[in-house]
Amino acid sequence: MQPFWSTGVAGLKPYTPGEQPVITGLVKLNTNENPYPPSPAALAAIRAATDADLRLYPDPESRQLKKAIADLNQLAVDNVFVGNGSDEVLAHAFRALLKHELPILFPDITYSFYPVYCGLYDIAFATVALDQDFQVRVADYARPNGAIVLPNPNAPTGCALGLAEIRRLLEINTGSVVVIDEAYVDFGAQTCVPLIHEFPNLLVIQTLSKSRSLAGLRVGFALGHPALIEALERVKGSFNSYPIDQLASAGAVAALHDQAYFEQCCSRVIASRNWLTGELTSLGFDVLPSCANFIFARHPRQDGAALLAALRARKILLRHFRLPRIEQFLRISVGSDEECRVLVSALRDILVAEV
């Protein structure tokens, strides 16, 4: 502990993001980035916005961006909150909506930022175990709680609940906020945004980092009842009045308007994911069913950490979590077709060498 730290800082356990290497020539499949570039329209909009007006502060309300998001989701502007990436939006949601007397609930295997936020904001939580197939059981959430946070698709498993199951989750939890984190929803899962009209306690969080190929721009948003959005705005206004800069807003609006490019990229990622799943299965891997832009897989005869190291020696980066129940799994971001072929070839060589 440092002598000038605030009370409690020493006890925080920060989130560890996937490695962002400084060396070149790597096949980088460890951070769930989209292998395809942003929409050309988004890049053009960013270039056009790079002018003398950067001397001015951006619109603190991000009105153009909120309208684009609202129109796309058939909602009103007061149903929309925007932030500097979905991680910031989640952080504001934890502070604004999830701190109550009862603990909040989220899966035992899930996005590891959730317990970090709980530590930062002193929020009590309890984890709910996934079943033996690493699936969420909605019935397990039918118990008193301060709130529920659920990624759909889940991370790092990639498994998703259908819309009917999300509805059932909301029906048995009408007295607390239910946050559905849809960072990966565009790669094959069903969004629950339409349920916002029926459930005032539902908050849906999405990002432009994955399916819109804008991870470097840092734009995320939340959708929900105006009362939930107001709470987020109160926290945001007490933290950072200008979270979305002018370039990010311009690029995000253009990307949201370019629906054809978005659909094309998602289709390509889904096709690559399906091919990669088949190839890994043929090599003996157990692969969980994924609705995300990544695959969660293990090999019954290979140690996960050793396999990770062997791939890194071949300049291929994957993600490994040293956590109970999943220590033998590797999370594999879906890359371009060429990157996927390089990975499969390397795995085949490694497995042959181990025989």
Protein Blocks (a to p, Z undefined) as FASTA:
>chain_A
ZZkbcehklmpccdddddddfbehiacffnopafbdcdfklmmmmmmmmcfklmpccdfk
lmmmmmmmmmmnopafklpccdehjklmmmmmmmmmmgcfbdcdddfbdcfklmmmmmmn
opacddddddfkopacfklmmccdfbdcddddddfklpacdfklmmmmmmmmmmbccddd
fklmmnopacfklmmmmmmkbccdddfklmnopmmnopadddddfklmmmmmmmmmmmom
clbcfklmmmmmmmmmmmmlmmmmmmmmmmmmmmmmmmmmmnopacdddfbfbdcdddfk
bcfklmmmmmmmnopacdddddehilmpccdddddfklmmmmmmmmmmmmmmmZZ
